Amino acid sequence: MPHPVPPAWHQADGRPPALLLDGITKTYRSKAGAVDALRGVTYHFQQGSFTAVMGPSGSGKSTLLQCAAGLDKPTTGAVVLNGTPLHGLSEVALTKLRREQMGFVFQAYNLLPSLTVYDNVALPLRLTGRRPQRRDVHQVLQQVGLEDKAGRRPAELSGGQQQRVAIARALITRPAVFFADEPTGALDSKTSRQILDLLRSATDASGQTVVMVTHDPLAAAYADRVVFLSDGVVAGSLDRGTPQQIAAAMSDLER
Ligand SMILES: Nc1ncnc2c1ncn2[C@@H]1O[C@H](COP(=O)(O)OP(=O)(O)OP(=O)(O)O)[C@@H](O)[C@H]1O
């Protein structure tokens, strides 16, 4: 059953937001007790927007990303991707939706060491039962500047090159939404800029939606908007902030 997306959150073109979080909470329970990692997050991510999620350590950023990407389930509340509520889907349908409509880029590149760069990039297509076209694989490798590395294995590449392979692998299915968790966390500043430029062009050139968790104000400044989490709730947001403005907002939160 379609989840009612509040009309106020529809875009000017009448489409639902790329991603809607409606009152999500997440409580982790263990022998040590319960932790309320998210305490009611309501937020919508517009189609074609680039949003950075920032907040102090433990504020719930990774939990939010995991729930938004359907990798974990919120305790209460709804996650709606392009009008499809994730909670209504079977595991099989959720996996299909994730493979077809979501791209993932994490700090650990998660490439398969035994496969070549080409086969790592082609893998998501194979997983969705599609036959990878050489032209498509080479096109995304060219997009990330690694066409000449198609035959290499991940261990033969630098960290930045491996992250670019991970981005190519996420691009190949042309996902509606990219989820990135600290995608530049392990990289030097020049390589980080290349990665952020690639994410930026996913929104600017291809109209994809990017949601990126980061600690780095320089990285967050590539986004259209920064959303600040504090203690499991949205504490505020900043549009088109400079790195200095973003850093100042973060230190206000940490006070
Ligand atoms: N699997 C888990 N079991 C129990 N508690 C958890 C689990 N995962 C996260 N938490 C707790 O939930 C809260 C939010 O964690 P989360 O990792 O989402 O924060 P974060 O903002 O991403 O932090 P960081 O910036 O340090 O990565 C923290 O108190 C954390 O200890």
The ligand as a Gaussian input file, in Angstrom:
#p B3LYP/6-31G(d) Opt

LIG

0 1
 N       24.761000      -2.628000      16.665000
 C       24.655000      -1.785000      17.707000
 N       24.312000      -2.254000      18.925000
 C       24.188000      -1.422000      19.981000
 N       24.366000      -0.084000      19.921000
 C       24.710000       0.430000      18.742000
 C       24.878000      -0.388000      17.566000
 N       25.211000       0.414000      16.522000
 C       25.268000       1.669000      17.013000
 N       24.962000       1.689000      18.345000
 C       24.878000       2.880000      19.218000
 O       23.942000       3.775000      18.620000
 C       24.386000       5.112000      18.733000
 C       24.521000       5.727000      17.354000
 O       25.549000       5.068000      16.654000
 P       25.981000       5.448000      15.156000
 O       27.055000       4.501000      14.751000
 O       24.774000       5.519000      14.318000
 O       26.558000       6.898000      15.372000
 P       27.461000       7.800000      14.406000
 O       26.922000       9.180000      14.486000
 O       27.539000       7.162000      13.053000
 O       28.865000       7.712000      15.140000
 P       30.360000       7.832000      14.557000
 O       30.514000       9.215000      14.016000
 O       31.206000       7.612000      15.781000
 O       30.532000       6.756000      13.520000
 C       25.699000       5.052000      19.510000
 O       25.404000       5.274000      20.885000
 C       26.170000       3.631000      19.281000
 O       26.953000       3.190000      20.369000

